[in-house]
Amino acid sequence: MSYNELRHLADSWGLVFLAAAFLTFIGWTFRKGAHVHHDRAANMIFDEDQDNG
């Protein structure tokens, strides 16, 4: 595979892959029920139930 073929592959399919990954990550963040996990992660530092050593 030459440099130009590799560059063409990266320009076309690489862009498609990165766009699909970006949309997947955005969709995963805003999925139904995700707010429960986000709230738990945001308030985790205030939990006093766990022994930190």
N, C-alpha and C positions, 0 to 999 in steps of 0.2 A: 504494500500500500504506500503510495507516494504521499508527500507532504500535502499536495493540492487535494488529493482524494480525502485525506484525513481532515483537512480544513473544511472541505465541503460537507463532510459528514457532521462535523461539530457545529457548523453554521446552521444546518437544517435540523437534524434530529436532536442535537444538543439543546437547541432553543426550544424545541417541542417538549423535550423531557423536563427542562428547567421550568417552563411555564406550567406544565402539568403538576410538577412537584409543588410549585408556589400555590397554585389553586387548591391543591390537596391540603396543604398546611393551613391555609386561610379557612377552608371549610371545616377542618378538624377543630380549629380554635372556636368557631362559632356554631358548632353542632348543638343539637338539642340536648339539654342536660349537662352541658359543659360548665355552666355557671356554678354548679355545686362544687366541682373540682377546683375551679378558680377561686371561689370563696374560701374553701378549705386551705388552699395553698397560701392565699393572702393573709389568713388569720392564724396560720400555723405557728408563727413566732410568739403569739400571745397565749398559746395553750400551756397551762401549768400542770397538766395531768401527767406528763412524761417526766421521768427522772433523767436529767442531763448529765449525770455523773457526779 
